[in-house]
């Protein structure tokens, strides 16, 4: 699990980019059977989760 501060920092950006590359690889390997619109929808949801500030997770 990647935990990032809500403040935009070079480290947070690096972690988000790394997570995005990992997600792309996972999608390519495991979700290749989905049609393109389904893959794009799932990718968009993952991007939203990765971009959400840590502060929002604290209340959950």
C-alpha positions in Angstrom: 0.0 0.0 0.0 1.3 3.4 -0.9 0.7 6.2 1.6 1.3 9.8 0.5 1.0 13.1 2.2 -1.7 15.5 0.8 1.1 18.1 0.2 2.4 18.0 -3.3 6.1 16.9 -3.0 8.6 15.4 -5.4 8.4 12.2 -3.4 4.6 12.0 -3.6 4.8 12.6 -7.3 7.4 9.9 -7.7 5.2 7.5 -5.7 2.1 8.3 -7.8 4.0 7.8 -11.0 5.3 4.5 -9.8 1.9 3.4 -8.7 0.5 4.4 -12.1 3.1 2.4 -14.0 2.4 -0.6 -11.7 -1.3 -0.3 -12.3 -0.7 -0.1 -16.1 1.3 -3.4 -15.9 -1.4 -5.1 -13.8 -4.1 -4.0 -16.2 -2.2 -5.2 -19.1 -1.6 -8.6 -17.6 -4.9 -9.3 -15.8 -7.6 -7.2 -17.4 -6.7 -7.6 -21.1 -10.0 -9.5 -21.7 -12.1 -6.4 -20.9 -13.3 -4.2 -23.7 -11.5 -0.8 -24.0 -14.3 1.2 -22.4 -14.3 -1.1 -19.3 -10.5 -0.8 -19.0 -10.7 3.0 -19.3 -13.4 3.2 -16.7 -11.4 1.1 -14.2 -8.3 3.1 -15.0 -10.1 6.3 -14.2 -11.3 5.0 -10.9 -7.8 3.9 -9.9 -6.5 7.3 -10.9 -9.1 9.0 -8.6 -8.1 6.7 -5.7 -4.4 7.4 -6.2 -5.0 11.2 -6.4 -7.1 11.4 -3.2 -5.3 13.2 -0.4 -4.3 11.1 2.6 -6.4 13.4 4.8 -9.6 11.9 3.3 -8.5 8.4 4.3 -8.1 9.5 8.0 -11.8 9.8 8.5 -12.7 6.5 6.9 
